[in-house]
Amino acid sequence: MSLWQTIVPAEMLGRENSVDRFLGWGSMPIGVTLGGLVAERFGLRAPFYLAGVVDLLLFVAAIPFVNNRTVETARSAADSRARDDSSRPEPPPADPAQPPS
C-alpha cells in the first residue's frame, strides 16, 4: 500500500487522486513550453540539465520533511482517525419510500 493510500481517508482518495492528476497533467503544457524555450535558446541538452538541477534542489529541500519520523507520525494519525471512524455508529439506511428532500 502506498503512503497516500495509508494516510488519506478512504472517502477522500478519489478527490486526492483527482487533484494529483489535475496538477500533474495540468503542469505538463507549462513544462513543455518552458523546456522548448530553454532548448531553443541553449540547445537540446539544456532542458535535461535544468530538470536534473531542479530535481536535485527539490530533493534536498524535501529531506527535512520526508523522513521515517514524519511518515510514522502520519501513519499513526491515520490509524487513530480510522479507529475513531470505526467506533461511530453507521447512520440508518434511507427509506426508499420517502422522496429525497
C-alpha positions, 0 to 999 in steps of 0.5 A, a space after each residue: 500500500 502506498 503512503 497516500 493510500 495509508 494516510 488519506 481517508 478512504 472517502 477522500 482518495 478519489 478527490 486526492 487522486 483527482 487533484 494529483 492528476 489535475 496538477 500533474 497533467 495540468 503542469 505538463 503544457 507549462 513544462 513543455 513550453 518552458 523546456 522548448 524555450 530553454 532548448 531553443 535558446 541553449 540547445 537540446 541538452 539544456 532542458 535535461 540539465 535544468 530538470 536534473 538541477 531542479 530535481 536535485 534542489 527539490 530533493 534536498 529541500 524535501 529531506 527535512 520533511 520526508 523522513 521515517 519520523 514524519 511518515 510514522 507520525 502520519 501513519 499513526 494519525 491515520 490509524 487513530 482517525 480510522 479507529 475513531 471512524 470505526 467506533 461511530 455508529 453507521 447512520 440508518 439506511 434511507 427509506 426508499 419510500 420517502 422522496 429525497 428532500 
